[in-house]
Amino acid sequence: MSYMDGFVIPVPKGSRQAYKDMAATAAPIFLEHGAVRVVECWGDDIKVGKVNDFRTCVIAEEGEEIVFSWIEWPSKEVRDAGMARVMDDERMKPPEGQNMPFSGQRMIYGGFSVLLDERA
């Protein structure tokens, strides 16, 4: 059964293209190391919750938008091995002097076993 890594990330509005470029560089590396799908989504309909929402979960600041993304792997075993290789891959390091286009400290992420997967 598939295994998913999920991410919610605050990204400054002005960094949308930089984030997209970074994601486009990283996606093939994940695929090379065993992922079967990488999806990056820019929030454009984020509702304010009464208790919590996507913005508050990452402590989004004024001028930041929310990215919701996931990486699909064939299994947790493939993910564990592949993610270790991705993290060791030199191509994942940002170019010298260049900052990441998002706040890694406020990113939330985790691994998820698929409970249900229905398709049309």
Biopython code that builds the backbone (N, CA, C, O; Angstrom):
import numpy as np
from Bio.PDB.StructureBuilder import StructureBuilder

atoms = [
    (1, "MET", "N", (0.847, -1.186, 0.000)),
    (1, "MET", "CA", (0.000, 0.000, 0.000)),
    (1, "MET", "C", (0.885, 1.238, 0.000)),
    (1, "MET", "O", (1.947, 1.242, 0.621)),
    (2, "SER", "N", (0.462, 2.269, -0.680)),
    (2, "SER", "CA", (1.212, 3.519, -0.769)),
    (2, "SER", "C", (1.456, 4.135, 0.603)),
    (2, "SER", "O", (0.756, 3.848, 1.574)),
    (3, "TYR", "N", (2.463, 4.985, 0.648)),
    (3, "TYR", "CA", (2.788, 5.745, 1.853)),
    (3, "TYR", "C", (2.956, 7.199, 1.437)),
    (3, "TYR", "O", (3.517, 7.482, 0.379)),
    (4, "MET", "N", (2.476, 8.114, 2.257)),
    (4, "MET", "CA", (2.497, 9.540, 1.924)),
    (4, "MET", "C", (3.293, 10.349, 2.944)),
    (4, "MET", "O", (3.218, 10.102, 4.148)),
    (5, "ASP", "N", (4.046, 11.305, 2.447)),
    (5, "ASP", "CA", (4.605, 12.361, 3.278)),
    (5, "ASP", "C", (3.774, 13.596, 2.981)),
    (5, "ASP", "O", (3.548, 13.928, 1.817)),
    (6, "GLY", "N", (3.316, 14.284, 4.029)),
    (6, "GLY", "CA", (2.510, 15.484, 3.848)),
    (6, "GLY", "C", (3.183, 16.688, 4.481)),
    (6, "GLY", "O", (3.868, 16.566, 5.497)),
    (7, "PHE", "N", (2.984, 17.859, 3.870)),
    (7, "PHE", "CA", (3.637, 19.090, 4.312)),
    (7, "PHE", "C", (2.663, 20.258, 4.241)),
    (7, "PHE", "O", (1.870, 20.352, 3.303)),
    (8, "VAL", "N", (2.719, 21.145, 5.225)),
    (8, "VAL", "CA", (2.035, 22.432, 5.182)),
    (8, "VAL", "C", (3.116, 23.465, 5.486)),
    (8, "VAL", "O", (3.800, 23.378, 6.506)),
    (9, "ILE", "N", (3.264, 24.459, 4.578)),
    (9, "ILE", "CA", (4.422, 25.346, 4.615)),
    (9, "ILE", "C", (3.992, 26.800, 4.414)),
    (9, "ILE", "O", (3.257, 27.100, 3.473)),
    (10, "PRO", "N", (4.443, 27.708, 5.291)),
    (10, "PRO", "CA", (4.191, 29.129, 5.035)),
    (10, "PRO", "C", (5.255, 29.685, 4.078)),
    (10, "PRO", "O", (6.454, 29.493, 4.279)),
    (11, "VAL", "N", (4.786, 30.376, 3.037)),
    (11, "VAL", "CA", (5.702, 30.918, 2.025)),
    (11, "VAL", "C", (5.332, 32.382, 1.768)),
    (11, "VAL", "O", (4.163, 32.680, 1.523)),
    (12, "PRO", "N", (6.297, 33.296, 1.819)),
    (12, "PRO", "CA", (5.992, 34.687, 1.498)),
    (12, "PRO", "C", (5.384, 34.805, 0.096)),
    (12, "PRO", "O", (5.841, 34.157, -0.845)),
    (13, "LYS", "N", (4.347, 35.643, -0.028)),
    (13, "LYS", "CA", (3.683, 35.824, -1.331)),
    (13, "LYS", "C", (4.668, 36.123, -2.437)),
    (13, "LYS", "O", (4.534, 35.598, -3.542)),
    (14, "GLY", "N", (5.652, 36.953, -2.165)),
    (14, "GLY", "CA", (6.628, 37.330, -3.172)),
    (14, "GLY", "C", (7.613, 36.226, -3.538)),
    (14, "GLY", "O", (8.417, 36.390, -4.455)),
    (15, "SER", "N", (7.554, 35.109, -2.830)),
    (15, "SER", "CA", (8.479, 33.999, -3.087)),
    (15, "SER", "C", (7.823, 32.840, -3.827)),
    (15, "SER", "O", (8.383, 31.746, -3.891)),
    (16, "ARG", "N", (6.632, 33.077, -4.390)),
    (16, "ARG", "CA", (5.918, 31.994, -5.078)),
    (16, "ARG", "C", (6.776, 31.367, -6.179)),
    (16, "ARG", "O", (6.916, 30.144, -6.223)),
    (17, "GLN", "N", (7.351, 32.179, -7.063)),
    (17, "GLN", "CA", (8.149, 31.625, -8.163)),
    (17, "GLN", "C", (9.409, 30.947, -7.644)),
    (17, "GLN", "O", (9.794, 29.890, -8.144)),
    (18, "ALA", "N", (10.053, 31.542, -6.649)),
    (18, "ALA", "CA", (11.253, 30.929, -6.074)),
    (18, "ALA", "C", (10.907, 29.579, -5.452)),
    (18, "ALA", "O", (11.667, 28.619, -5.577)),
    (19, "TYR", "N", (9.750, 29.510, -4.776)),
    (19, "TYR", "CA", (9.330, 28.229, -4.190)),
    (19, "TYR", "C", (9.048, 27.223, -5.306)),
    (19, "TYR", "O", (9.481, 26.073, -5.229)),
    (20, "LYS", "N", (8.333, 27.646, -6.330)),
    (20, "LYS", "CA", (8.020, 26.744, -7.450)),
    (20, "LYS", "C", (9.295, 26.235, -8.113)),
    (20, "LYS", "O", (9.398, 25.054, -8.446)),
    (21, "ASP", "N", (10.267, 27.127, -8.305)),
    (21, "ASP", "CA", (11.538, 26.725, -8.917)),
    (21, "ASP", "C", (12.260, 25.704, -8.037)),
    (21, "ASP", "O", (12.791, 24.711, -8.536)),
    (22, "MET", "N", (12.278, 25.956, -6.710)),
    (22, "MET", "CA", (12.925, 25.035, -5.788)),
    (22, "MET", "C", (12.224, 23.671, -5.826)),
    (22, "MET", "O", (12.878, 22.629, -5.861)),
    (23, "ALA", "N", (10.882, 23.691, -5.818)),
    (23, "ALA", "CA", (10.118, 22.444, -5.849)),
    (23, "ALA", "C", (10.356, 21.686, -7.159)),
    (23, "ALA", "O", (10.455, 20.459, -7.164)),
    (24, "ALA", "N", (10.446, 22.425, -8.263)),
    (24, "ALA", "CA", (10.691, 21.792, -9.564)),
    (24, "ALA", "C", (12.081, 21.169, -9.630)),
    (24, "ALA", "O", (12.286, 20.189, -10.346)),
    (25, "THR", "N", (13.024, 21.720, -8.899)),
    (25, "THR", "CA", (14.367, 21.142, -8.823)),
    (25, "THR", "C", (14.360, 19.896, -7.935)),
    (25, "THR", "O", (15.018, 18.905, -8.253)),
    (26, "ALA", "N", (13.622, 19.942, -6.825)),
    (26, "ALA", "CA", (13.619, 18.840, -5.860)),
    (26, "ALA", "C", (12.789, 17.645, -6.323)),
    (26, "ALA", "O", (13.153, 16.502, -6.045)),
    (27, "ALA", "N", (11.690, 17.886, -7.017)),
    (27, "ALA", "CA", (10.776, 16.796, -7.381)),
    (27, "ALA", "C", (11.473, 15.644, -8.118)),
    (27, "ALA", "O", (11.281, 14.491, -7.733)),
    (28, "PRO", "N", (12.266, 15.905, -9.151)),
    (28, "PRO", "CA", (12.927, 14.789, -9.838)),
    (28, "PRO", "C", (13.881, 14.005, -8.938)),
    (28, "PRO", "O", (14.112, 12.816, -9.158)),
    (29, "ILE", "N", (14.429, 14.670, -7.932)),
    (29, "ILE", "CA", (15.325, 13.977, -7.006)),
    (29, "ILE", "C", (14.526, 12.992, -6.161)),
    (29, "ILE", "O", (14.957, 11.858, -5.952)),
    (30, "PHE", "N", (13.357, 13.424, -5.674)),
    (30, "PHE", "CA", (12.483, 12.503, -4.937)),
    (30, "PHE", "C", (12.071, 11.330, -5.823)),
    (30, "PHE", "O", (12.082, 10.180, -5.383)),
    (31, "LEU", "N", (11.708, 11.622, -7.068)),
    (31, "LEU", "CA", (11.290, 10.559, -7.986)),
    (31, "LEU", "C", (12.444, 9.598, -8.270)),
    (31, "LEU", "O", (12.245, 8.385, -8.332)),
    (32, "GLU", "N", (13.632, 10.134, -8.437)),
    (32, "GLU", "CA", (14.824, 9.302, -8.677)),
    (32, "GLU", "C", (15.073, 8.348, -7.509)),
    (32, "GLU", "O", (15.570, 7.239, -7.704)),
    (33, "HIS", "N", (14.728, 8.781, -6.295)),
    (33, "HIS", "CA", (14.999, 7.974, -5.101)),
    (33, "HIS", "C", (13.780, 7.176, -4.633)),
    (33, "HIS", "O", (13.728, 6.735, -3.485)),
    (34, "GLY", "N", (12.799, 6.990, -5.522)),
    (34, "GLY", "CA", (11.727, 6.048, -5.227)),
    (34, "GLY", "C", (10.322, 6.592, -5.099)),
    (34, "GLY", "O", (9.372, 5.809, -5.109)),
    (35, "ALA", "N", (10.144, 7.905, -4.979)),
    (35, "ALA", "CA", (8.791, 8.459, -4.924)),
    (35, "ALA", "C", (8.105, 8.229, -6.260)),
    (35, "ALA", "O", (8.763, 8.169, -7.298)),
    (36, "VAL", "N", (6.779, 8.100, -6.234)),
    (36, "VAL", "CA", (6.042, 7.912, -7.479)),
    (36, "VAL", "C", (5.272, 9.163, -7.880)),
    (36, "VAL", "O", (4.806, 9.266, -9.015)),
    (37, "ARG", "N", (5.133, 10.123, -6.952)),
    (37, "ARG", "CA", (4.387, 11.345, -7.253)),
    (37, "ARG", "C", (4.782, 12.432, -6.261)),
    (37, "ARG", "O", (4.925, 12.177, -5.065)),
    (38, "VAL", "N", (4.957, 13.648, -6.774)),
    (38, "VAL", "CA", (5.223, 14.820, -5.936)),
    (38, "VAL", "C", (4.220, 15.889, -6.348)),
    (38, "VAL", "O", (4.128, 16.244, -7.523)),
    (39, "VAL", "N", (3.466, 16.404, -5.370)),
    (39, "VAL", "CA", (2.429, 17.406, -5.656)),
    (39, "VAL", "C", (2.656, 18.620, -4.769)),
    (39, "VAL", "O", (2.812, 18.487, -3.555)),
    (40, "GLU", "N", (2.674, 19.794, -5.369)),
    (40, "GLU", "CA", (2.825, 21.066, -4.655)),
    (40, "GLU", "C", (1.596, 21.914, -4.973)),
    (40, "GLU", "O", (1.271, 22.109, -6.145)),
    (41, "CYS", "N", (0.909, 22.421, -3.949)),
    (41, "CYS", "CA", (-0.312, 23.202, -4.148)),
    (41, "CYS", "C", (-0.207, 24.541, -3.420)),
    (41, "CYS", "O", (0.124, 24.589, -2.235)),
    (42, "TRP", "N", (-0.491, 25.622, -4.137)),
    (42, "TRP", "CA", (-0.465, 26.982, -3.577)),
    (42, "TRP", "C", (-1.871, 27.318, -3.115)),
    (42, "TRP", "O", (-2.805, 27.285, -3.917)),
    (43, "GLY", "N", (-2.042, 27.640, -1.844)),
    (43, "GLY", "CA", (-3.362, 27.927, -1.292)),
    (43, "GLY", "C", (-3.997, 29.159, -1.897)),
    (43, "GLY", "O", (-3.364, 30.210, -1.988)),
    (44, "ASP", "N", (-5.258, 29.033, -2.314)),
    (44, "ASP", "CA", (-5.990, 30.197, -2.809)),
    (44, "ASP", "C", (-7.410, 30.245, -2.254)),
    (44, "ASP", "O", (-8.208, 31.099, -2.644)),
    (45, "ASP", "N", (-7.722, 29.322, -1.341)),
    (45, "ASP", "CA", (-9.042, 29.307, -0.710)),
    (45, "ASP", "C", (-8.891, 28.776, 0.709)),
    (45, "ASP", "O", (-9.461, 27.741, 1.055)),
    (46, "ILE", "N", (-8.128, 29.481, 1.523)),
    (46, "ILE", "CA", (-7.851, 29.061, 2.895)),
    (46, "ILE", "C", (-8.827, 29.792, 3.819)),
    (46, "ILE", "O", (-8.715, 31.003, 4.012)),
    (47, "LYS", "N", (-9.758, 29.074, 4.373)),
    (47, "LYS", "CA", (-10.757, 29.659, 5.270)),
    (47, "LYS", "C", (-10.163, 29.853, 6.666)),
    (47, "LYS", "O", (-9.322, 29.076, 7.118)),
    (48, "VAL", "N", (-10.622, 30.901, 7.327)),
    (48, "VAL", "CA", (-10.232, 31.158, 8.714)),
    (48, "VAL", "C", (-11.098, 30.261, 9.596)),
    (48, "VAL", "O", (-12.326, 30.301, 9.517)),
    (49, "GLY", "N", (-10.454, 29.457, 10.433)),
    (49, "GLY", "CA", (-11.183, 28.550, 11.306)),
    (49, "GLY", "C", (-11.574, 29.217, 12.612)),
    (49, "GLY", "O", (-11.035, 30.260, 12.981)),
    (50, "LYS", "N", (-12.512, 28.603, 13.300)),
    (50, "LYS", "CA", (-12.927, 29.123, 14.612)),
    (50, "LYS", "C", (-11.925, 28.732, 15.687)),
    (50, "LYS", "O", (-11.755, 29.463, 16.663)),
    (51, "VAL", "N", (-11.264, 27.603, 15.529)),
    (51, "VAL", "CA", (-10.280, 27.141, 16.506)),
    (51, "VAL", "C", (-8.897, 27.052, 15.866)),
    (51, "VAL", "O", (-7.915, 27.511, 16.448)),
    (52, "ASN", "N", (-8.814, 26.463, 14.669)),
    (52, "ASN", "CA", (-7.540, 26.265, 13.999)),
    (52, "ASN", "C", (-7.779, 26.230, 12.494)),
    (52, "ASN", "O", (-8.901, 25.993, 12.045)),
    (53, "ASP", "N", (-6.751, 26.460, 11.733)),
    (53, "ASP", "CA", (-6.840, 26.369, 10.279)),
    (53, "ASP", "C", (-5.412, 26.214, 9.726)),
    (53, "ASP", "O", (-4.446, 26.144, 10.486)),
    (54, "PHE", "N", (-5.301, 26.162, 8.413)),
    (54, "PHE", "CA", (-3.982, 25.982, 7.796)),
    (54, "PHE", "C", (-3.034, 27.129, 8.147)),
    (54, "PHE", "O", (-1.840, 26.901, 8.343)),
    (55, "ARG", "N", (-3.542, 28.344, 8.227)),
    (55, "ARG", "CA", (-2.676, 29.493, 8.526)),
    (55, "ARG", "C", (-2.169, 29.435, 9.964)),
    (55, "ARG", "O", (-0.986, 29.663, 10.215)),
    (56, "THR", "N", (-3.051, 29.133, 10.902)),
    (56, "THR", "CA", (-2.621, 29.130, 12.301)),
    (56, "THR", "C", (-1.750, 27.926, 12.629)),
    (56, "THR", "O", (-0.914, 27.995, 13.529)),
    (57, "CYS", "N", (-1.937, 26.824, 11.910)),
    (57, "CYS", "CA", (-1.120, 25.641, 12.234)),
    (57, "CYS", "C", (0.356, 25.859, 11.936)),
    (57, "CYS", "O", (1.211, 25.217, 12.546)),
    (58, "VAL", "N", (0.666, 26.762, 10.999)),
    (58, "VAL", "CA", (2.070, 27.065, 10.686)),
    (58, "VAL", "C", (2.463, 28.470, 11.145)),
    (58, "VAL", "O", (3.531, 28.973, 10.797)),
    (59, "ILE", "N", (1.591, 29.088, 11.923)),
    (59, "ILE", "CA", (1.826, 30.440, 12.444)),
    (59, "ILE", "C", (2.165, 31.390, 11.288)),
    (59, "ILE", "O", (3.132, 32.148, 11.353)),
    (60, "ALA", "N", (1.340, 31.328, 10.224)),
    (60, "ALA", "CA", (1.571, 32.180, 9.052)),
    (60, "ALA", "C", (1.514, 33.641, 9.449)),
    (60, "ALA", "O", (0.662, 34.059, 10.234)),
    (61, "GLU", "N", (2.430, 34.403, 8.897)),
    (61, "GLU", "CA", (2.525, 35.829, 9.167)),
    (61, "GLU", "C", (1.865, 36.605, 8.040)),
    (61, "GLU", "O", (1.589, 36.062, 6.970)),
    (62, "GLU", "N", (1.617, 37.879, 8.295)),
    (62, "GLU", "CA", (1.068, 38.758, 7.261)),
    (62, "GLU", "C", (1.957, 38.676, 6.027)),
    (62, "GLU", "O", (3.182, 38.740, 6.133)),
    (63, "GLY", "N", (1.342, 38.534, 4.862)),
    (63, "GLY", "CA", (2.119, 38.474, 3.629)),
    (63, "GLY", "C", (2.600, 37.082, 3.269)),
    (63, "GLY", "O", (3.367, 36.923, 2.319)),
    (64, "GLU", "N", (2.166, 36.071, 4.010)),
    (64, "GLU", "CA", (2.536, 34.688, 3.681)),
    (64, "GLU", "C", (1.317, 33.924, 3.182)),
    (64, "GLU", "O", (0.190, 34.167, 3.613)),
    (65, "GLU", "N", (1.563, 33.014, 2.282)),
    (65, "GLU", "CA", (0.540, 32.096, 1.778)),
    (65, "GLU", "C", (0.891, 30.689, 2.233)),
    (65, "GLU", "O", (1.968, 30.453, 2.781)),
    (66, "ILE", "N", (-0.024, 29.760, 2.002)),
    (66, "ILE", "CA", (0.156, 28.390, 2.462)),
    (66, "ILE", "C", (0.372, 27.461, 1.276)),
    (66, "ILE", "O", (-0.366, 27.500, 0.292)),
    (67, "VAL", "N", (1.392, 26.633, 1.389)),
    (67, "VAL", "CA", (1.623, 25.556, 0.435)),
    (67, "VAL", "C", (1.256, 24.250, 1.125)),
    (67, "VAL", "O", (1.658, 23.995, 2.260)),
    (68, "PHE", "N", (0.489, 23.432, 0.423)),
    (68, "PHE", "CA", (0.115, 22.095, 0.886)),
    (68, "PHE", "C", (0.710, 21.140, -0.129)),
    (68, "PHE", "O", (0.424, 21.241, -1.322)),
    (69, "SER", "N", (1.527, 20.223, 0.331)),
    (69, "SER", "CA", (2.160, 19.317, -0.623)),
    (69, "SER", "C", (2.231, 17.906, -0.069)),
    (69, "SER", "O", (2.138, 17.677, 1.137)),
    (70, "TRP", "N", (2.399, 16.978, -0.982)),
    (70, "TRP", "CA", (2.582, 15.600, -0.546)),
    (70, "TRP", "C", (3.461, 14.855, -1.544)),
    (70, "TRP", "O", (3.558, 15.196, -2.723)),
    (71, "ILE", "N", (4.086, 13.835, -1.008)),
    (71, "ILE", "CA", (4.927, 12.953, -1.812)),
    (71, "ILE", "C", (4.395, 11.545, -1.615)),
    (71, "ILE", "O", (4.248, 11.079, -0.485)),
    (72, "GLU", "N", (4.109, 10.878, -2.711)),
    (72, "GLU", "CA", (3.594, 9.507, -2.656)),
    (72, "GLU", "C", (4.731, 8.532, -2.920)),
    (72, "GLU", "O", (5.513, 8.693, -3.857)),
    (73, "TRP", "N", (4.799, 7.522, -2.073)),
    (73, "TRP", "CA", (5.805, 6.466, -2.177)),
    (73, "TRP", "C", (5.086, 5.123, -2.317)),
    (73, "TRP", "O", (3.936, 5.007, -1.892)),
    (74, "PRO", "N", (5.725, 4.110, -2.899)),
    (74, "PRO", "CA", (5.083, 2.804, -3.031)),
    (74, "PRO", "C", (4.829, 2.123, -1.683)),
    (74, "PRO", "O", (3.879, 1.351, -1.550)),
    (75, "SER", "N", (5.676, 2.407, -0.679)),
    (75, "SER", "CA", (5.545, 1.783, 0.642)),
    (75, "SER", "C", (6.358, 2.593, 1.646)),
    (75, "SER", "O", (7.163, 3.440, 1.260)),
    (76, "LYS", "N", (6.149, 2.335, 2.916)),
    (76, "LYS", "CA", (6.929, 3.022, 3.950)),
    (76, "LYS", "C", (8.401, 2.626, 3.861)),
    (76, "LYS", "O", (9.283, 3.453, 4.092)),
    (77, "GLU", "N", (8.661, 1.384, 3.533)),
    (77, "GLU", "CA", (10.046, 0.923, 3.422)),
    (77, "GLU", "C", (10.780, 1.671, 2.308)),
    (77, "GLU", "O", (11.919, 2.101, 2.488)),
    (78, "VAL", "N", (10.120, 1.821, 1.157)),
    (78, "VAL", "CA", (10.721, 2.567, 0.045)),
    (78, "VAL", "C", (10.907, 4.024, 0.452)),
    (78, "VAL", "O", (11.926, 4.636, 0.131)),
    (79, "ARG", "N", (9.924, 4.581, 1.159)),
    (79, "ARG", "CA", (10.025, 5.966, 1.620)),
    (79, "ARG", "C", (11.190, 6.153, 2.576)),
    (79, "ARG", "O", (11.967, 7.096, 2.426)),
    (80, "ASP", "N", (11.321, 5.267, 3.558)),
    (80, "ASP", "CA", (12.390, 5.421, 4.542)),
    (80, "ASP", "C", (13.759, 5.398, 3.867)),
    (80, "ASP", "O", (14.618, 6.229, 4.160)),
    (81, "ALA", "N", (13.955, 4.447, 2.966)),
    (81, "ALA", "CA", (15.236, 4.351, 2.267)),
    (81, "ALA", "C", (15.418, 5.522, 1.305)),
    (81, "ALA", "O", (16.494, 6.117, 1.240)),
    (82, "GLY", "N", (14.361, 5.852, 0.557)),
    (82, "GLY", "CA", (14.440, 6.939, -0.416)),
    (82, "GLY", "C", (14.648, 8.289, 0.234)),
    (82, "GLY", "O", (15.446, 9.094, -0.247)),
    (83, "MET", "N", (13.938, 8.551, 1.330)),
    (83, "MET", "CA", (14.064, 9.839, 2.010)),
    (83, "MET", "C", (15.476, 10.006, 2.578)),
    (83, "MET", "O", (16.023, 11.109, 2.566)),
    (84, "ALA", "N", (16.057, 8.928, 3.069)),
    (84, "ALA", "CA", (17.437, 9.002, 3.570)),
    (84, "ALA", "C", (18.387, 9.384, 2.433)),
    (84, "ALA", "O", (19.293, 10.196, 2.620)),
    (85, "ARG", "N", (18.173, 8.792, 1.252)),
    (85, "ARG", "CA", (19.025, 9.123, 0.100)),
    (85, "ARG", "C", (18.796, 10.568, -0.358)),
    (85, "ARG", "O", (19.741, 11.267, -0.725)),
    (86, "VAL", "N", (17.534, 11.006, -0.334)),
    (86, "VAL", "CA", (17.231, 12.393, -0.718)),
    (86, "VAL", "C", (17.947, 13.367, 0.215)),
    (86, "VAL", "O", (18.552, 14.334, -0.246)),
    (87, "MET", "N", (17.882, 13.121, 1.511)),
    (87, "MET", "CA", (18.497, 14.035, 2.477)),
    (87, "MET", "C", (20.021, 14.064, 2.354)),
    (87, "MET", "O", (20.651, 15.057, 2.717)),
    (88, "ASP", "N", (20.612, 12.993, 1.850)),
    (88, "ASP", "CA", (22.062, 12.934, 1.641)),
    (88, "ASP", "C", (22.479, 13.444, 0.260)),
    (88, "ASP", "O", (23.669, 13.614, -0.005)),
    (89, "ASP", "N", (21.513, 13.685, -0.609)),
    (89, "ASP", "CA", (21.796, 14.075, -1.987)),
    (89, "ASP", "C", (22.279, 15.530, -2.024)),
    (89, "ASP", "O", (21.572, 16.433, -1.575)),
    (90, "GLU", "N", (23.461, 15.749, -2.550)),
    (90, "GLU", "CA", (24.061, 17.086, -2.613)),
    (90, "GLU", "C", (23.176, 18.080, -3.375)),
    (90, "GLU", "O", (23.209, 19.278, -3.097)),
    (91, "ARG", "N", (22.389, 17.588, -4.330)),
    (91, "ARG", "CA", (21.534, 18.476, -5.124)),
    (91, "ARG", "C", (20.409, 19.097, -4.304)),
    (91, "ARG", "O", (19.781, 20.059, -4.746)),
    (92, "MET", "N", (20.145, 18.555, -3.107)),
    (92, "MET", "CA", (19.092, 19.101, -2.251)),
    (92, "MET", "C", (19.571, 20.293, -1.423)),
    (92, "MET", "O", (18.758, 20.980, -0.804)),
    (93, "LYS", "N", (20.857, 20.539, -1.406)),
    (93, "LYS", "CA", (21.378, 21.676, -0.656)),
    (93, "LYS", "C", (21.160, 22.949, -1.473)),
    (93, "LYS", "O", (21.417, 22.968, -2.676)),
    (94, "PRO", "N", (20.679, 24.029, -0.809)),
    (94, "PRO", "CA", (20.503, 25.280, -1.569)),
    (94, "PRO", "C", (21.854, 25.830, -2.018)),
    (94, "PRO", "O", (22.866, 25.631, -1.345)),
    (95, "PRO", "N", (21.868, 26.513, -3.143)),
    (95, "PRO", "CA", (23.129, 27.122, -3.598)),
    (95, "PRO", "C", (23.698, 28.040, -2.517)),
    (95, "PRO", "O", (22.959, 28.671, -1.761)),
    (96, "GLU", "N", (25.016, 28.096, -2.466)),
    (96, "GLU", "CA", (25.677, 28.903, -1.441)),
    (96, "GLU", "C", (25.197, 30.347, -1.501)),
    (96, "GLU", "O", (25.133, 30.954, -2.570)),
    (97, "GLY", "N", (24.861, 30.882, -0.332)),
    (97, "GLY", "CA", (24.395, 32.258, -0.232)),
    (97, "GLY", "C", (22.915, 32.444, -0.519)),
    (97, "GLY", "O", (22.397, 33.556, -0.411)),
    (98, "GLN", "N", (22.232, 31.374, -0.882)),
    (98, "GLN", "CA", (20.806, 31.476, -1.197)),
    (98, "GLN", "C", (19.993, 30.884, -0.058)),
    (98, "GLN", "O", (20.265, 29.770, 0.388)),
    (99, "ASN", "N", (19.003, 31.621, 0.412)),
    (99, "ASN", "CA", (18.123, 31.132, 1.469)),
    (99, "ASN", "C", (16.967, 30.347, 0.871)),
    (99, "ASN", "O", (16.616, 30.523, -0.295)),
    (100, "MET", "N", (16.386, 29.483, 1.684)),
    (100, "MET", "CA", (15.196, 28.757, 1.261)),
    (100, "MET", "C", (14.040, 29.757, 1.135)),
    (100, "MET", "O", (13.974, 30.708, 1.914)),
    (101, "PRO", "N", (13.130, 29.567, 0.177)),
    (101, "PRO", "CA", (12.046, 30.524, -0.021)),
    (101, "PRO", "C", (10.834, 30.272, 0.890)),
    (101, "PRO", "O", (9.706, 30.610, 0.533)),
    (102, "PHE", "N", (11.071, 29.683, 2.056)),
    (102, "PHE", "CA", (9.991, 29.419, 3.009)),
    (102, "PHE", "C", (10.597, 29.287, 4.399)),
    (102, "PHE", "O", (11.815, 29.220, 4.559)),
    (103, "SER", "N", (9.714, 29.252, 5.410)),
    (103, "SER", "CA", (10.172, 29.091, 6.786)),
    (103, "SER", "C", (10.156, 27.612, 7.163)),
    (103, "SER", "O", (9.099, 27.044, 7.439)),
    (104, "GLY", "N", (11.318, 27.003, 7.171)),
    (104, "GLY", "CA", (11.424, 25.599, 7.549)),
    (104, "GLY", "C", (11.081, 25.358, 9.012)),
    (104, "GLY", "O", (10.638, 24.268, 9.373)),
    (105, "GLN", "N", (11.282, 26.363, 9.855)),
    (105, "GLN", "CA", (10.979, 26.213, 11.282)),
    (105, "GLN", "C", (9.485, 26.075, 11.537)),
    (105, "GLN", "O", (9.077, 25.437, 12.508)),
    (106, "ARG", "N", (8.662, 26.674, 10.666)),
    (106, "ARG", "CA", (7.214, 26.622, 10.878)),
    (106, "ARG", "C", (6.515, 25.624, 9.961)),
    (106, "ARG", "O", (5.293, 25.481, 10.019)),
    (107, "MET", "N", (7.271, 24.943, 9.124)),
    (107, "MET", "CA", (6.704, 23.898, 8.284)),
    (107, "MET", "C", (6.265, 22.738, 9.177)),
    (107, "MET", "O", (6.965, 22.372, 10.121)),
    (108, "ILE", "N", (5.106, 22.166, 8.871)),
    (108, "ILE", "CA", (4.718, 20.940, 9.560)),
    (108, "ILE", "C", (4.717, 19.812, 8.531)),
    (108, "ILE", "O", (4.372, 20.016, 7.367)),
    (109, "TYR", "N", (5.103, 18.641, 8.970)),
    (109, "TYR", "CA", (5.202, 17.517, 8.039)),
    (109, "TYR", "C", (5.075, 16.212, 8.816)),
    (109, "TYR", "O", (5.234, 16.171, 10.036)),
    (110, "GLY", "N", (4.791, 15.177, 8.090)),
    (110, "GLY", "CA", (4.711, 13.863, 8.703)),
    (110, "GLY", "C", (4.464, 12.794, 7.651)),
    (110, "GLY", "O", (4.121, 13.084, 6.505)),
    (111, "GLY", "N", (4.649, 11.553, 8.075)),
    (111, "GLY", "CA", (4.418, 10.405, 7.207)),
    (111, "GLY", "C", (3.082, 9.772, 7.547)),
    (111, "GLY", "O", (2.686, 9.719, 8.711)),
    (112, "PHE", "N", (2.388, 9.290, 6.516)),
    (112, "PHE", "CA", (1.034, 8.775, 6.688)),
    (112, "PHE", "C", (0.829, 7.467, 5.932)),
    (112, "PHE", "O", (1.147, 7.362, 4.747)),
    (113, "SER", "N", (0.297, 6.486, 6.628)),
    (113, "SER", "CA", (-0.146, 5.257, 5.976)),
    (113, "SER", "C", (-1.502, 5.524, 5.333)),
    (113, "SER", "O", (-2.368, 6.148, 5.945)),
    (114, "VAL", "N", (-1.685, 5.062, 4.124)),
    (114, "VAL", "CA", (-2.943, 5.297, 3.405)),
    (114, "VAL", "C", (-4.044, 4.456, 4.053)),
    (114, "VAL", "O", (-3.907, 3.245, 4.233)),
    (115, "LEU", "N", (-5.121, 5.127, 4.393)),
    (115, "LEU", "CA", (-6.273, 4.463, 5.013)),
    (115, "LEU", "C", (-7.332, 4.132, 3.972)),
    (115, "LEU", "O", (-7.972, 3.083, 4.040)),
    (116, "LEU", "N", (-7.514, 5.031, 3.008)),
    (116, "LEU", "CA", (-8.513, 4.858, 1.946)),
    (116, "LEU", "C", (-8.008, 5.598, 0.726)),
    (116, "LEU", "O", (-7.474, 6.700, 0.844)),
    (117, "ASP", "N", (-8.173, 5.000, -0.454)),
    (117, "ASP", "CA", (-7.747, 5.635, -1.695)),
    (117, "ASP", "C", (-8.784, 5.297, -2.765)),
    (117, "ASP", "O", (-8.687, 4.258, -3.419)),
    (118, "GLU", "N", (-9.762, 6.160, -2.941)),
    (118, "GLU", "CA", (-10.817, 5.966, -3.932)),
    (118, "GLU", "C", (-10.523, 6.838, -5.144)),
    (118, "GLU", "O", (-10.075, 7.975, -4.996)),
    (119, "ARG", "N", (-10.767, 6.325, -6.318)),
    (119, "ARG", "CA", (-10.542, 7.089, -7.545)),
    (119, "ARG", "C", (-11.725, 6.893, -8.473)),
    (119, "ARG", "O", (-12.414, 5.874, -8.426)),
    (120, "ALA", "N", (-11.945, 7.886, -9.314)),
    (120, "ALA", "CA", (-13.047, 7.794, -10.276)),
    (120, "ALA", "C", (-12.675, 6.865, -11.415)),
    (120, "ALA", "O", (-13.473, 6.657, -12.328)),
]
sb = StructureBuilder()
sb.init_structure("model")
sb.init_model(0)
sb.init_chain("A")
sb.init_seg("    ")
for serial, (resi, resn, name, xyz) in enumerate(atoms, 1):
    if name == "N":
        sb.init_residue(resn, " ", resi, " ")
    sb.init_atom(name, np.array(xyz, "f"), 0.0, 1.0, " ", f" {name:<3s}", serial, name[0])
structure = sb.get_structure()
